[in-house]
């Protein structure tokens, strides 16, 4: 076992209430008529958003979908959008036009100097330039106010340029081929309330259309809603002194293009109630460059579609920086505290079912303080710490995950892989099951579990390849592990029982801490002393000459361990390196050949017996046939293409993947 790269990392579980355990009661909207849904429902499929404009459609929630599946047991209504959240042609409506260059009073509009106050429900078309002025929406509790920004420019040096003080919902529409700009200078106040964003709403706020909105938030946040913030269209360019988008109840993005450059967090939701505090992305394109977390949610982060690109804390090789400490934003760095610079961080649950997610982060790329599930989509990350980390459970059901750079690739107390294609490069452990309250030390099994049931897993680790402080179990799938070159770590490592019950497994690495499966495994395994160099092709053949498994090793190795359903007792299997026969072994039982340390809890080569080939009790080789220090792993290599097992030409190692 090796410690985490960041010495300050803690595995304290926070038992926040996850979004999936609730019954939605509606979020500050008196018009919501969402049907009730049982909180005990195991899962809920979310369908495609309806944009019907038929009579009464604004009173009916339509789901947030295009999901092709489920997000755990999230209540469908939590992801709801109404038809009024989407853009409609305002030219056919009764509208009030306001020329901001020379504003005049009208029905529902009051003007006092450079302050324009909207007092009634309706559609208001704003154009022109308002210099050092403010738009205030102060309507009725059940009023919907729509602001159409038609090449409008609003700047203010004393408060928030747009302030939605009271309404049921404020909708900002961006017509096609228009570009509007909102700029602030300082944080404003309204009585005891701080207006902490350039666009600040005390009610639900939606942004839609196809035009462009530039938000220059020089004081603090870009756009904030104290209720729900929904984006269904438009091009948003946000530069903020602290956070980019804040929806205290929730942030939901269905479409549009959002560019955020933030000195704090990119997107944030802050309420801790069970049906609030979440971020949902179900479409569109979101690009975030943040000095702190890219996305931060007090409860859950849910991604079902769209494209998300995040750089956090300067990236995997960046520095953590201080931001705006006012109003709950960034905190100053001290000797005991550093800023959070994760790509995506959720307090309770992080679920990805679709879309593409690309993260380059100084700290964990994807992080949950409780659970994380990936069941679809494509994820590519570079991390200064863990690629994917969950304090409790991390489950991979499907999808494609590439960890290009990390300290530890995947980490959780209970780490389960049921499917998908996973490629991990790590400077420490590739996969690590650790952090439970009962955690194993050397030779002592903890409560942690690492289980592979399916999928294709490729690991290139300088520390342990697959590491569990408890049990390590492989039941299926295709697993290739390039382990360490030094003898202080092992290709496979666990403090509990190591079992291989199925699947295709090929491991190359050093011999000093060699660990082989327990004899109660259900599938035969062979381990041989076999020396090779980085870039060598490793191929395992049966007595009939057919190839069982092959791959190209990215690092030097002194041991090859393999297990497939085809290995039969009494048969001889040969390892070839670059086409030359290097080692052979006859299967004599569940574990044959070089057994090393074996597995705590049973099997040949267990602690206490003499272990051949560098196991405990014998002299440990240094991992290189010429007695020299093994060379470093070639830079930029993500690992090995998983074995194909078809007897053909072995797959080649992917090219340089270090560049985003």
Secondary structure, 3 states (H helix, E strand, C coil): CCCCCCCCCCCCCCCCCCHHHCCCCCCCCCCCCCCCCCCCCCCCECCCCCCCCCCCHHHCCECCCCCCCECCCCCHHHHCECHHHCCCCHHHCCEEEEEHHHCCCECCEEEECCEEEECCCEEEEEEEEECCCEEEEECCCCCEEEEEEEEEEEEECCCCCEEEEECCEEEEEECCCCEEEEEECCCEEECCEEECEEEEECCEEEEEECCEEEEEECCCEEEEECCEEEEEEEEEEEEECCCCEEECCEEEEEEEEEEEEECCCCEEECCCCCCCCEEEEEEEEEEEEECCCCEEECCEEEEEEEEEEEEECCCCCCCCCCCCCHHHCCCCCECCECCCCCCEEECCEEEECCCEEEEEECCCCEEECCEEEEEEEEEEEEECCEEEEECCEEEEEEEEEEEEECCEEEEECEEEECCCEEEEEECCCCEEECCCCCCCCCCCCCCCEEEECCCEEEEEECCCCEEECCEEEECCCEEEEECCCCCCCCCEEECCCEEECCCEEEEEECCCCCECCCCCCCCCEEEEEEEECCCCEEEEECCCCCEEEEEECCCCEEEEEEECCCCCCCCEEEEEECCEEEEEEECCCCEEECCECCECCECCCCCCCCCCCCCCCCCCCCCCCCCCCCCCCCCCECCCCCCCCCCCCCCCCCCECCCC
